[in-house]
């Protein structure tokens, strides 16, 4: 399956989903070519418009993704327009991160420029995954105990299975978690038993966000009823 970016791929997959197909999608990969034995990858021109106070964080993010600043214009209106040359690989997952870093104020678009020599490794997302270690139904009690570890993607009552990704870990390692754990019932009344459990609202990923989120060892599972994230190898012992 080929497309001009995550959005076009997401539109194509969404059309297939609505027609009743079930499929699994891996992390998008760019199309390389070899010229004279030298591996080349596509380079894009990225135009990015953001408020002045976010220039530092934008430059830092682009530097991590091998982006080079070609032009910068400050019109004195409080916003800055920057033009970068960046490998197409560096654009995968960039939109979501940039909107977070600039609090939704950045405007960006890109255009294919040329092919350049392979630019080496580009770091992927710095966080790990929270992975369900058993099948069952998600409980509010389990989410309450896990939400301090990171961001949860599922709501109470959701059916999960072993190897399914149920959240994003704040650290870079994956953690196997029991998200179907139920509170032990006793006949002893605790002083805190009547307190309501306060849950942070989950981050429900749409198809494009899910495609941006997955790593090389993960899949987006797409069915007409749901969009789920999972590990390529489901059993925890085999991972």
C-alpha positions as CSV (number, residue, x, y, z in Angstrom):
1,X,0.0,0.0,0.0
2,X,1.5,3.3,-1.1
3,X,0.5,6.9,-0.4
4,X,1.9,10.4,-0.1
5,X,1.8,10.5,3.7
6,X,0.0,9.2,6.8
7,X,-3.2,11.2,5.9
8,X,-3.6,9.6,2.5
9,X,-2.8,6.1,3.9
10,X,-5.4,6.7,6.7
11,X,-8.0,7.7,4.1
12,X,-7.4,4.6,2.0
13,X,-7.5,2.3,5.1
14,X,-10.6,4.0,6.4
15,X,-12.4,3.4,3.0
16,X,-11.4,-0.3,3.2
17,X,-12.6,-0.5,6.8
18,X,-16.0,0.9,5.9
19,X,-16.3,-1.6,3.1
20,X,-16.0,-4.4,5.6
21,X,-12.3,-5.3,5.4
22,X,-10.2,-6.3,8.4
23,X,-6.5,-5.6,8.2
24,X,-3.3,-4.9,10.3
25,X,-1.1,-1.9,9.5
26,X,2.5,-1.6,10.5
27,X,4.6,1.5,10.9
28,X,4.8,3.5,7.6
29,X,8.1,3.2,5.7
30,X,9.5,5.5,3.0
31,X,10.4,4.3,-0.5
32,X,14.2,4.3,-1.0
33,X,16.2,3.8,-4.2
34,X,19.8,2.8,-5.0
35,X,21.8,4.9,-7.5
36,X,25.3,3.7,-8.3
37,X,25.2,1.5,-5.2
38,X,24.3,4.4,-2.9
39,X,21.1,4.2,-0.9
40,X,19.0,7.4,-1.4
41,X,15.8,8.6,0.4
42,X,13.3,11.3,-0.5
43,X,13.8,14.8,0.9
44,X,10.9,17.2,1.4
45,X,10.6,21.0,1.8
46,X,8.6,21.7,5.0
47,X,7.0,25.1,5.6
48,X,6.1,25.7,9.2
49,X,4.4,28.8,10.6
50,X,4.2,29.2,14.4
51,X,4.2,31.9,17.2
52,X,7.6,33.4,18.1
53,X,7.7,31.9,21.5
54,X,7.7,28.3,20.1
55,X,10.6,28.8,17.7
56,X,13.1,27.1,20.1
57,X,11.0,24.0,20.6
58,X,10.4,23.7,16.9
59,X,14.1,24.0,16.0
60,X,14.9,21.4,18.6
61,X,12.3,19.0,17.3
62,X,13.4,19.5,13.7
63,X,17.1,19.0,14.6
64,X,16.3,15.6,16.2
65,X,14.6,14.6,12.9
66,X,17.5,15.6,10.7
67,X,15.8,18.8,9.5
68,X,17.9,21.7,8.2
69,X,16.7,25.3,8.3
70,X,16.7,26.8,4.8
71,X,14.9,30.1,5.4
72,X,13.3,32.0,8.3
73,X,11.0,35.1,8.0
74,X,9.7,37.1,10.9
75,X,7.0,39.5,9.7
76,X,6.8,41.3,13.1
77,X,3.2,40.1,13.6
78,X,4.2,37.7,16.4
79,X,4.4,34.6,14.1
80,X,7.5,33.2,12.3
81,X,7.6,31.3,9.1
82,X,10.4,28.7,8.7
83,X,11.4,26.5,5.8
84,X,13.2,23.3,6.4
85,X,14.6,20.5,4.2
86,X,13.9,17.3,6.0
87,X,13.9,13.6,5.0
88,X,10.4,12.1,4.5
89,X,11.1,9.7,7.3
90,X,11.3,12.7,9.7
91,X,7.8,13.7,8.9
92,X,6.2,10.5,10.2
93,X,4.5,11.3,13.4
94,X,5.7,14.9,13.3
95,X,2.3,16.6,13.0
96,X,0.9,15.3,16.3
97,X,4.0,16.1,18.2
98,X,4.2,19.6,16.7
99,X,0.6,20.4,17.6
100,X,1.3,19.2,21.1
101,X,4.5,21.2,21.4
102,X,3.0,24.4,20.0
103,X,-0.4,24.0,21.7
104,X,-2.2,23.6,18.4
105,X,-0.9,26.9,16.9
106,X,1.5,25.6,14.3
107,X,0.6,25.4,10.6
108,X,2.7,23.1,8.4
109,X,2.7,21.7,4.9
110,X,5.4,19.8,2.9
111,X,6.3,19.2,-0.7
112,X,8.7,16.6,-2.3
113,X,12.0,18.2,-3.2
114,X,14.5,15.5,-4.4
115,X,16.4,12.4,-3.4
116,X,19.4,12.6,-1.1
117,X,21.8,10.1,0.4
118,X,20.5,8.1,3.4
119,X,20.7,10.3,6.5
120,X,21.1,7.6,9.1
121,X,18.9,6.7,12.1
122,X,16.1,9.1,13.1
123,X,14.9,8.6,16.7
124,X,11.3,7.3,17.0
125,X,8.9,8.2,19.9
126,X,10.6,8.4,23.2
127,X,7.9,6.6,25.2
128,X,7.0,2.9,25.6
129,X,3.7,1.1,25.6
130,X,1.5,-0.3,28.3
131,X,0.6,-3.8,27.1
132,X,-2.2,-5.9,28.5
133,X,-0.8,-9.2,29.9
134,X,-4.1,-11.1,29.9
135,X,-7.5,-11.2,28.2
136,X,-10.6,-9.8,29.9
137,X,-12.7,-6.7,30.5
138,X,-11.1,-3.4,31.5
139,X,-12.0,-2.2,35.0
140,X,-12.0,1.3,36.4
141,X,-10.1,0.0,39.5
142,X,-7.2,-1.2,37.3
143,X,-7.1,2.0,35.2
144,X,-7.0,4.1,38.4
145,X,-3.9,2.2,39.6
146,X,-2.2,2.5,36.2
147,X,-2.9,6.0,35.1
148,X,0.1,7.4,37.0
149,X,2.4,5.3,34.8
150,X,1.2,7.0,31.6
151,X,-1.7,7.8,29.3
152,X,-4.5,5.2,29.0
153,X,-6.2,4.5,25.6
154,X,-9.1,2.4,26.7
155,X,-12.3,2.9,28.7
156,X,-13.7,0.7,31.5
157,X,-15.7,-2.2,30.0
158,X,-13.5,-2.6,26.9
159,X,-12.6,-6.2,26.0
160,X,-8.8,-6.6,25.7
161,X,-6.5,-9.5,24.9
162,X,-2.9,-10.4,25.7
163,X,-0.5,-8.3,23.7
164,X,-3.0,-5.4,23.1
165,X,-1.6,-1.9,23.7
166,X,-3.8,-0.2,26.3
167,X,-1.7,3.0,26.9
168,X,1.5,4.9,26.5
169,X,4.2,4.5,29.2
170,X,5.8,7.8,30.3
171,X,9.2,6.0,30.1
172,X,10.8,4.5,27.1
173,X,10.3,0.8,28.1
174,X,7.3,-1.3,27.4
175,X,5.4,-2.6,30.5
176,X,3.1,-5.6,30.7
177,X,0.1,-4.6,32.9
178,X,-3.0,-6.2,34.4
179,X,-5.7,-3.8,33.2
180,X,-8.6,-6.2,34.0
181,X,-7.7,-6.5,37.8
182,X,-10.8,-6.2,40.0
183,X,-10.9,-4.8,43.5
184,X,-10.9,-7.5,46.2
185,X,-14.2,-7.7,48.0
186,X,-14.2,-8.1,51.8
187,X,-16.8,-7.8,54.5
188,X,-14.6,-5.2,56.3
189,X,-15.7,-1.6,55.7
190,X,-12.7,0.7,55.0
191,X,-12.9,4.4,55.8
192,X,-12.2,5.2,52.2
193,X,-14.5,2.7,50.6
194,X,-17.1,5.2,49.6
195,X,-14.8,7.6,47.8
196,X,-15.4,7.7,44.1
197,X,-12.5,6.6,41.8
198,X,-11.3,9.6,39.8
199,X,-10.2,8.6,36.3
200,X,-8.3,10.8,33.8
201,X,-10.2,10.8,30.5
202,X,-8.5,8.3,28.1
203,X,-6.9,9.4,24.9
204,X,-8.9,7.7,22.1
205,X,-6.7,7.5,19.0
206,X,-8.1,7.9,15.6
207,X,-6.7,6.0,12.6
208,X,-4.1,8.6,11.6
209,X,-2.9,9.1,15.2
210,X,-2.7,5.3,15.6
211,X,-0.6,4.9,12.5
212,X,1.8,7.7,13.7
213,X,2.0,6.1,17.2
214,X,3.1,2.5,16.4
215,X,6.7,1.4,16.5
216,X,8.4,-1.3,14.2
217,X,7.3,-4.1,16.6
218,X,3.6,-3.0,16.7
219,X,0.5,-3.1,14.5
220,X,-2.7,-1.1,14.2
221,X,-5.5,-3.6,14.0
222,X,-8.3,-2.2,11.9
223,X,-11.8,-3.7,11.7
224,X,-15.2,-2.3,10.8
225,X,-16.1,-2.1,14.5
226,X,-12.9,-0.9,16.1
227,X,-9.3,0.4,15.8
228,X,-6.9,-1.3,18.2
229,X,-3.1,-1.3,18.8
230,X,-1.2,-4.5,19.4
231,X,2.3,-6.0,19.6
232,X,3.4,-8.1,16.6
233,X,4.2,-10.9,19.0
234,X,1.2,-11.3,21.4
235,X,2.5,-13.6,24.2
236,X,4.6,-11.7,26.8
237,X,7.1,-14.6,27.2
238,X,7.9,-14.6,23.5
239,X,8.6,-10.9,23.4
